[in-house]
Amino acid sequence: MAKTRLNTEEAFKSIMGKTAEPSARKTESEKMVKEKFMQTAFYITKKQHRALKIKAALGDNPEEKDQSSIVRAALNAYLADTLTTLQ
């Protein structure tokens, strides 16, 4: 009985959730915005921190569970007039 050789590339793609055909499924990096993010620290109150945790816990989609995404959306809403004048 001959042993079948393990195809390491196919095993890696299977583990990583990628299919053999690239057009069959988009990867997460293709779905993300092409804009680069900059790490910045801001100080928030305990109430704001609790609200942020609750908002993330109640989210259904992955982007609604990401706290950075929630803060970016809030900043975009707050700075909407400034952002439109810059573009």
PyMOL commands that set and color helices and strands:
alter all, ss='L'
color gray80, all
select helices_A, chain A and resi 8-16+28-31+46-58+62-65+67-78+80-86
alter helices_A, ss='H'
color red, helices_A
deselect
rebuild
show_as cartoon
